[in-house]
Amino acid sequence: MRKSFTDQMGRTITINYPPKKIVSLVPSQSELLFDLGLTNEIIGITKFCIHPIEKFAGCTKVGGTKKLKLNLIRELQPDLIIGNKEENTQSEIEALMQDFPVWMSDITNLEDALHTIHQIGELVDRSPEAAYLNHLINTGFTDLQTLALSKNINKRAAYLIWKDPYMFAGQHTFIDDILRKIGLTNVVKQSRYPSMDLEELKAENCELILLSSEPYPFKEKHIEEIEAAFPHSKVMLVDGEMFSWYGSRLVKAVEYLFYLQDKLVIS
């Protein structure tokens, strides 16, 4: 059976439905596909698609998200490739589009993520499972927003993703939207992921600085460095997956963010 779908970049693809040979090029979307029950259909993932870890070892690795092994993907002969506008390299995606149906997501907020889960559920014939995940995620984040109001969580925050140079999650990013959902105001006014030195950040009256575990692996030793520059700010390590993975990991993120809100109230 042949069926057509429109991706989030407005492109229409036609696939053998339901797809039996799927290559996923994004970690959070790979985890989603596994959680939708597609273990047998997934034939290729990236080296960063580490969840669920028990599925990782037995799956063909097709390179990194931004440096794919195009010839290996061609050898696999997938009937569907699923990628993301931000996480994958445009030229590589365009090359794959010449030979295979490639469905692309484009996600900047939680609502986009929920829509993506819904659309991927339709794409792979797992709509009921996707709807259940969306129910859990939507309910959880509604509660998180309610708690942010009731506990009066209203802190000015910065979210660090890289070091040397320091890079931050700015406006119009998924991370920025998650910060807002739990009651935090992102002090970084630039879009996307700007570089800033710490002196620039001092002018923003930042109450909370979050050091992400990915893509740069911030550790405890980095807290002292930031605290020295910001003696009046709270500096915390956070799990980057819980702020930036926009698939089924959002179910786990709800519980993680509840605990984080508790810490913010205490502090």
Disulfide bonds with the S-S distance in Angstrom:
none
